[in-house]
Amino acid sequence: MSGAGEAYPDEVLVADLREWLPHQRWFAAKGQTIEDVEVVLRNAVVDEGDLAADHLLVRVSFTSAPAQIYQVPLGFRRRTVDELQQWAITGPDGPAGRSLFVYDGLRDQEILDRYAHSLATGGTHGTLELHHVPGSTIEEGLRGRALNAEQSNTSVVLGEQLLLKLFRRVTLGVNPDVELPLALGESGCRSIAPIRAWIEAEIDGVRTTLAMVQDFAANSADGWSMALGSVRDLMIEGDLRADEVGTDFAGESHRIGAAVADVHAHLASALGSSERPAVELAGEMTARLEAAAAEVPDLAEPAGAVRAAFEQVASLGRIPVHRIHGDLHLGQVLRTPERWLVIDFEGEPAKSLEERRRPDSPLRDVAGMMRSFDYAAHHSVDEGESTEVSSQRGFRAKEWAERNCAAFCEGYAAAAGLDPRESNVLLRAYELDKAVYEVVYEARNRPSWLRLPLDAIRRLTED
């Protein structure tokens, strides 16, 4: 194919993307009205025979929200390819006489092969810059396969050895998902998957991370899936306690706590520690609560007790802080045959890059894990069941969550020398702050799950 840009010019491309983007799992502005789509970067990756591929960044403007930048690698063919049809943006017989089959390029084996070759050779490709971590090499000929579990980013396994993660929504600047693992790797932390390479480009005059390559944790399972299996088995075994079920998770929770403590210790050592006024933190928590209560009426009843918990934080003086994970939960830890690994250091996607890079108390990460244990335990409790059955399942869920939270904190204490529960006022405030965030998220995205963070808030404030 010769000149995909000529056959599919920017003005046609942006019209099609305007229709296609809102339907993608990784598009973060669902519900917003798109005002404009602008091509920020367009690099040719392949232009051979019947195949072409371009690496694109597009800026999407909205009528009532700040603009966002997205990364959209595209493939172009003269004919429709059946196995790529579900990833199509438009077909060769599409509107306005399009003559190309256009689709998500990360689903095409030939295009992935070209990306793998570029990563192996490094250097500059158009406006894209590929960097290897000193001492790391990527061998030629690695075959790629995109993982089907679409999240906020797209991940590609290369040769069952490496994982290429392409950040779909791009924030100008250095992504913490590269910055923090690089620092952790240099400090010798073994509780992460090491970074091997990354891709960046200059966008609007700012050096910006686009993708990263790290070791692929083969034969691994994520903590969320393992925890759900443990909870499921507990609910099936109606006459056994959590510690009597064969898939009791407490031992793994203890090991997860130790891994998180290991990451925290290396982050503090590599990037330094400082302090921040507790009254400032309490004010931020209260502001988030007020905004959430204004959006979700169900928060009105427990808001007073939550506000009182945040006011207690204000009297704590100064709080030690350092760089942390920032979005830690059971889905962000992997069990390999050897150990638990902490992954995905990008932070909460809804926060600005400045907020994600701001030092915080490690108790925020601890609270995130404790909220995740609570979610895993209670999400299967069906309020539609009889009162007796629902009450029994609720009791068992609470038992499982408390057992695993305790095991996690004990594992953390064994590695760090300090039990997070000793800072109970601050830890509970972080748990409540996370639950308030969850209330807004569930109200917007999964209303049927709204009861989970609301019930958690009631339990935390009653305790």
N, C-alpha and C positions, 0 to 999 in steps of 0.2 A: 504494500500500500504506500502511496506517496502523498505526504502532506495531509495528515488528519486535520490539522488546523485549518487548512483551506476547505476541506470537505465538510468540516463541522466547526464553523467559525464561532467566536466568542458570543456573538449576539444570539445565535441559535442555541448554543450550549446553555447560557444562563436562563433562557426561557424554559428549557427542559429541566434544569436543576431546580428551578423554582417550584415545579410540580413534584419532583422526586424527593427532594431533601426532607420534607416534613414526615415522610413515611418511614424514614430510617430510624432504627433503634437508637443510634448514637446521636441523633439530632436533639439538641437540648432545649429547643425553643418551641416545643409542641404547644399549640394553642395561640401562638403569636402570629400576627398577620405579616407576611413577608412583603416588604416594600420594594426591595431591589436586591439583585445578586450581581456581584462584581468580581471578575477574575483578577486575583492578586498575583498569582504565579502560575505559569504553564510551561512545563519542561517536557520535551519529548524523551520518552524512555525507550521505546521500540518503534521502528518504522521499517518493517521487513515483509515483503510479499503481501499476504492478505491480512497482516496484523499490524496494528499501531497501538501505542499506549502513551498517554500523557499523564504527568504528575501535576495535579492542580491544587491550588489553594484559592478558595473563594470567600469573599466577605459578604455576609448576608445582613442586610439592614431590615429593621422592623418598624412598624408604625408607632409602637409604644414601648420599645425596649432597646437597650444598647445593641450595637452591631456585634456579630460573632464571626469568627473565621473558622472555616472547616477545610479539612484535607480530603481530597476526593481523587484518588488515582482512577483513571478511566481506561478501558480497553475499547478498541474500534475494530470491527470486522465488516466485510461486505455482505455477509450472510448471517442469519440467526444461528446460534449454536444452542442446541436444546438444553444441554446441561448448565448453560449460563443464563437461561431465560429468566429464572427467578431473580437474577441480579440486574436485569435490563433496565436501562433508563429510557431508551426508545429503540424500536426496531427499524429495519431498513425501509419498511412501508409506513412509517409513522407520520404524524402530522407535518404539514408544510413540505412534503416531498423529501424527508430525510432519506439519504441513500446509504446510511450506515447503521449497523447494529452496535449500540453503545451500551456499556455495562460497567459494573464495579470491577476495576482491573485486578483487585486483590483476590478475585475468585478464579482467575485464569492461570493455569499451570505455567504456560509459556512466559507470561509476564512476571510471575513470581520467580522463575528461573533467572530472568534478567536482573531483578532486584538482588537476588542472591549473588550473582556475579559481581554486581556493582559493590556490594558490601564486602566481598572478598578482596576486591582490588583497591577499594577506598578512593580517596582523592575527591576531586570536584567534578560534578556532572551538571553542567549548566549552572543554575543558581543553587543547586543542592551541594552541601559539603558533607562528606562521609568521614568520620573520625574513628580510629581504633584506639582502645585503651592501651597505653604502652605495655608491651609484652604480650598482647593478645593478637591472635591471628584467626581469620575465618577462612576455612578451606574452600576451594573451588568445587563446584558441582553439587552443592547441597540442594535437594529438592524441597520445595515449600508446599505447605498445605495450610489453608486458613482454618482456624478453629470456628466451629459453627455457633458456639455460645456467644452471640453478639452482645456486647456490653457498650460502655461509652467509648471504647476504643476497639480497634481490630487487631487481632494477634495472629501471627503466621509462624508455624513450627518449621524450622529449617533443618532437614536431615535428622530429625529426632534428637538434635543436639542443642540447637539454639532457638530462642523465641524472639521474633521481630514484633515489636509492638508499635503500631502506628497510631499516634494521637489524632483522633478525628477532629475534636474541637481544639483549636490551637490558640494558646494564650501567648502573647508576645513576651519573650524572655526565656530564661533557662528553666526547664520543667524540673520540679523536685524529684520526679521519678527517675531522672538521670543524675541530678546533683547529689541526692542523698546516698543512693547505692554506690556511686563513685567514691564518696567520702568514706562510707562504711567498708568498701573493698580495700581501700588504701590503709585503713586502720586494722585490717585483719579480722573483721567480723565474719563469723561462719554461719550466721543465722539469716543470710540473704542469698539470692541467686546473683552471682557476680555479673556486672556489666562488661560487655566485650566491645561494643561500638555504639555510636549514635549518629543521627543525621540532623543537620541543622541548616538554616538558611537565614539570610537577612531580610526581615519583613518590616517595612516602614522604618528602616534604619535601626532595627533592634535585632540582635543575634537571638534566634528563636529555635527551640528544640522541636523537631518534627517526629522523630522516631527513635527507638532504642533497640539494642540487641543484647540479650542476656542469656545465661545458661538456661536450657530447658530442663525443668524438673520432671524427668520421665518417671513413670510408675508412681505418680503422686496422687494424692486426693486432697481436696480442699476441706478445711475445717467445718464449713457449714454443712456439707453433704454428710460428713462423718457424724456430726452432732445430731442431725435430723434422724439418721439411722439409729442412734442410741435412744433418742426420745421415742421413736416409733416402737422399738422393742420394749421399752418400759411400759408404754401404754397397752401393748398386747399382753404383757405379763401382769395381769391384774392383781396378783397376790404377792408380788415381789417388790422390795425397795430398790431404789436406784443403784445402790452398791451391790445388789445381788444379781443384777442382770448381766449376762455374759458380755454385752457391749457397753458396759459402764464406761463413760467417757472421762471420768475424773483424772485418771492417770495421764491421758493426753492433755487435758486442760492444765495440769501441773507443768507438763513439758512446754506447752505454749507460753505459759507465764514466764518460764525461764528464758525462752527464746526472745520474748518481747523485752525483758529486762536486759538481755545481752545487747540487743539493738539500741536501747536507750543509753546504756553505758558507753557504747562506742560513738553514738551521736554526740553525747556531751563531751567526750574526750576529743573527738575530731573537730567539732565545730564550736565548742565553747558553751559556757553557761552564763546566765545573768539572772536578774530578778525583775519583777514587775509589781506595781502596787496592786494589792488585792481589791481595793475599792474600784480600780479601773476595770478589772475582770468582772466584778460583780455588776458594774454598770452595763457592760456589754451583754451579759447574760440577761439582765432585766430588760434591756432594750429588745432583745430577740423575743423574749416572752411576750412583751406588750404587742409587738408586731404580729406574732403568731395568734394571740388571743383576739386581735382585731379581725383576723382572717378566718379563724375556726371557732365558732361560738361554743363548742363543747369544752374549750379550755377555760371558760369563764369561772366555772365552779372551783376547780383546783388551783386557779391562778394565784390566789392569795397565799396559799401554803407554799407554793413554788417561790413566790416573791420573797417570802420570809426566809426560805433556805438560802436564797442568793444574798439577802441582807446579812446573814451570818458570815458569809465569805468576806464581805467588806471589812470586817473587823480583824482579819488575819494578818494585817501588816503587809509584808512583802513576800512574794511567792517565787521560789526558784523555778526557772524556765530554761529550756534549750530546744533545739530543733527536735520535732517528733514526727511520727508517721502522719497523724492528722485525720485519718479516716479508717481507723482500725476496726475490723470486725472479723468474724469467723471465715468469711469468704476471702480474706486477705492473708490467710496463712495456709501453707501447703505442707502436708505430711509426706515426706519422702521416706524411703527405706531406712535412711540414716538419722534424720532429724526433722524438726519443724523449721520451715523457712517463712520469713515475713516478706510479702511482696506488695507491689502497687503503692509506691510512695508519692503518688501524684497529689494526694490530699482531696478534700471535698471539692468536686468539680464546680459546685455552685459558688464557691468562694473565689475572690480575685487572687491572682498570683501573689500579690503582696501579703494578703491574709494567710495564704497557705505557707509562705516562707517565714512567717513571724514565729519566733520562739514561743513555746507554750509549756505548760506543766505536763510531764509525762502521765499524770493522772487522767488527762483527757483520753489518751490511748487506752488506759486501763478501763475507764468508764465505757468507752466504745465496745470493748470486748465483753464487759458485763452486760451491756444492753443487748449484745448479740446472743449471749447465752439465754437471756430472758426471751428474746424473739424465738429462738430455736425451740425452747421449751413450751411456750404458750400458743404458738401459731396454729397448732393442731387441735386446740381445745375448741370444740364447736358449741357455740351458744345455742344452737338449735336443738341440742340433745336435751334429754330430760334433766331436771334440776339435780337429781341424785348423781347421774352419770357425769354431767358437766362439773359438778362440785368435786367429784372424785378425781377426774382428769385434771382439774385445776390444781388440786392439792398435790398431785404427783408431779405436775409441771413445775410448781413452785419448789418442790423438794429437789428436782433435777437441777433447776437453775441455781438454787442456793448452793448445792453440793459442788457444782462445777465452777461457780464464781469463787468459792472458797479455795478450791484446788488451784485455780489460776493464780489467785493472790499468794497462796503458799509457795507456788513455783516461782513466782516473781520475787518473793521475799528471800527464797533460798539462793537466788542468783544475785540479787541486788543488795541484800543485807537490810532491807527496809520493807515492811509489809504495807502495801498501799492503804489497807483498812485503818491504819493508825491515823491517817489524815481523813477521818470520816466526814467531817464537815465539807471539805473541798471535794472529796470524791463523790459524795452524794450530790453536790451541786453540779458537777460535771455530768453525772448520770441524768439528772433532771434537765440540764441544758440539751443533752443529746435527745432525750425523750420529747422535748418541745420541738426540736427540729424534725423528729420523726412524725409528730402529729401533723405538721404542715405538709410533709412529703406524702403521707398516706391520704390526707384529705384531697390532695391534688391528683394523686396517681392511683391509689388503691383504697377507696373509701371503705371497703369491707374489712380492711386491716386496721382501721382507725382505732378500734378498741384496744389493740395491743399496746401502743404507747400511752393511751389514756389510762388503762388499767395499771400500767407500770408507774405512772405518775402518782396515782392514788396509793399504791403500795409504798412507794418511796416516801411520800409525805406522811403517811400514817405511821410508818416505822420510825 
